[in-house]
Amino acid sequence: MFVKVCGLRTAADVDVAVSAGADAVGFVFTDSVRQVSVDEARELAAGVPEHVLTVGVFRGVPASRAGELALAAGIDVVQLHGDYPRAAFDEVRDLPVQLIRATSLTAGTELRTGAWGEDMLLLDSPVAGSGERWDLSTLDSARPVGHWILAGGLSPDNVADAAAAARPWGVDVSSGVESSRGVKDPGLIREFLEQARRLPTA
């Protein structure tokens, strides 16, 4: 099971996630209690080993600008989160980064990973970063295809049940490993990774 720990802001949190076995660590570049600057992200990313992906999360930022910021920070992956059109992915496709298309599940959501040129698809709750769960039963009639990541309200306590219901390729956590909003808890990060590592990959 691919595991991404998102919304990291300190070197200590990054170290815990990496040592616990995370496949990717995420840095939020847009307005949020978890936001980091380009300089902060560059410093954090510099300490991440090559086998772990560094992901820049962008919402409400023009795709071309997101690409510029990611390159300046030395980030491996650009995650365009929210209502980005297909054309936005065209703007960054030629950059030396991987792409994540992150969105909530609606009747019109394209569920084939790679359909817009992305490497991974992430399905989140309608209110990203809120810790809110969403109705996973909607996946019964709309099953994603390819490398897709489940996000939205996951925690050490529920990731096993959520993964069993959704059968994702990977999982993403942020608020579910925090002691307070925006403050990561090392113990919860380790516990989440321990639980997620036991899960089979769909």
Buried (B, 14 or more C-beta within 10 A) or exposed (E): BBBBBBBBBEBEBBBBBBEBBBBBBBBBBBEBBBBBEBEBBBBBBEEBEEEBBBBBBBBEBEBEEBBBBBBEBBBBBBBBBBEBEEEBBEBBBEBEBBBBBBBBBEEEEBBEBBBBBBBBBBBBBEEBBBBEBBEBEEBEEEEBEBBBBBBBBBBBEBBBEBBEBBBBBBBBBBBBBBEEEBEBBBEBBBBBBEBBEEBEEB
